[in-house]
Amino acid sequence: MMGIWFAANAIANYLAGILESLLAGSSIPLYWFLVGSSLGAGVLLLLITPLLNLMHGKG
């Protein structure tokens, strides 16, 4: 279980480094990118909630 924890942290840090290198070459400010990605994740979670309820037989 700890191996999975460490592997997940390693993958997340690797992806964060790749994302930072992609953002360094663009003109998007980091703050607005973080705001947009947070809002996008929230909207995605709101959109899939009815689907999850249907999968569990609650709909």
C-alpha positions as CSV (number, residue, x, y, z in Angstrom):
1,M,0.0,0.0,0.0
2,M,2.8,2.4,0.8
3,G,4.3,1.6,-2.7
4,I,1.1,2.7,-4.3
5,W,1.2,5.9,-2.2
6,F,4.8,6.7,-3.3
7,A,4.1,5.8,-6.9
8,A,1.1,8.1,-7.0
9,N,3.2,11.0,-5.5
10,A,6.0,10.4,-8.0
11,I,3.5,10.4,-10.9
12,A,1.8,13.6,-9.6
13,N,5.2,15.4,-9.2
14,Y,6.3,14.3,-12.7
15,L,3.0,15.6,-14.2
16,A,3.3,18.8,-12.3
17,G,6.8,19.4,-13.7
18,I,5.5,18.7,-17.3
19,L,2.6,21.1,-16.7
20,E,4.9,23.8,-15.4
21,S,7.2,23.4,-18.5
22,L,4.2,23.8,-20.8
23,L,2.9,26.8,-18.9
24,A,6.4,28.5,-19.0
25,G,6.2,28.9,-22.8
26,S,2.6,30.2,-22.9
27,S,1.2,33.6,-22.1
28,I,-1.4,32.2,-19.6
29,P,-0.7,33.5,-16.1
30,L,-0.4,30.7,-13.5
31,Y,-3.2,32.1,-11.3
32,W,-5.8,32.2,-14.0
33,F,-4.8,28.7,-15.2
34,L,-5.3,27.4,-11.7
35,V,-8.7,29.1,-11.3
36,G,-9.8,27.7,-14.7
37,S,-8.6,24.2,-14.0
38,S,-10.3,24.2,-10.6
39,L,-13.6,25.4,-12.0
40,G,-13.3,22.9,-14.8
41,A,-12.8,20.0,-12.4
42,G,-15.8,21.2,-10.3
43,V,-18.0,21.4,-13.3
44,L,-16.9,17.9,-14.4
45,L,-17.7,16.5,-11.0
46,L,-21.2,18.1,-11.1
47,L,-21.8,16.7,-14.5
48,I,-20.9,13.1,-13.6
49,T,-22.8,13.0,-10.3
50,P,-26.1,12.0,-11.9
51,L,-24.3,9.3,-13.9
52,L,-22.8,7.9,-10.7
53,N,-26.2,7.9,-9.0
54,L,-27.7,5.9,-11.9
55,M,-24.9,3.4,-11.7
56,H,-25.7,2.8,-8.0
57,G,-29.4,2.4,-8.7
58,K,-30.4,5.6,-6.8
59,G,-32.0,7.3,-9.9
